Amino acid sequence: MSTGVFKLVDGETIELTEEENSQRIADGEAAQAEADATAWLRNRQEKYGSWNDQLDEIFHDIDAWKARIQAVKDASPKPE
């Protein structure tokens, strides 16, 4: 049975075996599962801002900083 997926080896195009293709698919699914499991963390980190900006915000208005950080956490909750 043909996989229809190819790799380049020493300048030659070779079709993947069923086993190689199955492993490629499993690796992709595992990588996607890991990315999905940590999406909440990446979302938070993007919205938190840099440490320098956060420290400046804390210095000027700690209550506003607390409210903003809580809003970020509420928008991207940590899975249980």
Helices and strands as residue ranges (DSSP letters): E 6-9, E 12-15, H 18-37, H 39-48, H 51-60, H 62-75
